[in-house]
Amino acid sequence: MTKRLYKSTDDKMLCGVCGGIAEYFELDPTLVRLGWAFLTLFTCAFPGIILYAVAAIIMPSKERDN
């Protein structure tokens, strides 16, 4: 089985992008969110916001296991 990057459906605050990245790399989602916020706030904020929006549009949502 290959590993794929999906938006999280269980662990999301906005669109599930950071939760999906955390699941893919087996990290704590809070650390991914803090890292994304740090990079967005303390670098040029505009690219961070645009990258999040693009990721939210492009990344597929993971189907929940029933």
Secondary structure, DSSP 4 states (H G I P E B T S, - for coil): ------B-SSS-SSSSHHHHHHHHHT--HHHHHHHHHHHHHHS-HHHHHHHHHHHHHHSPBPPPP-
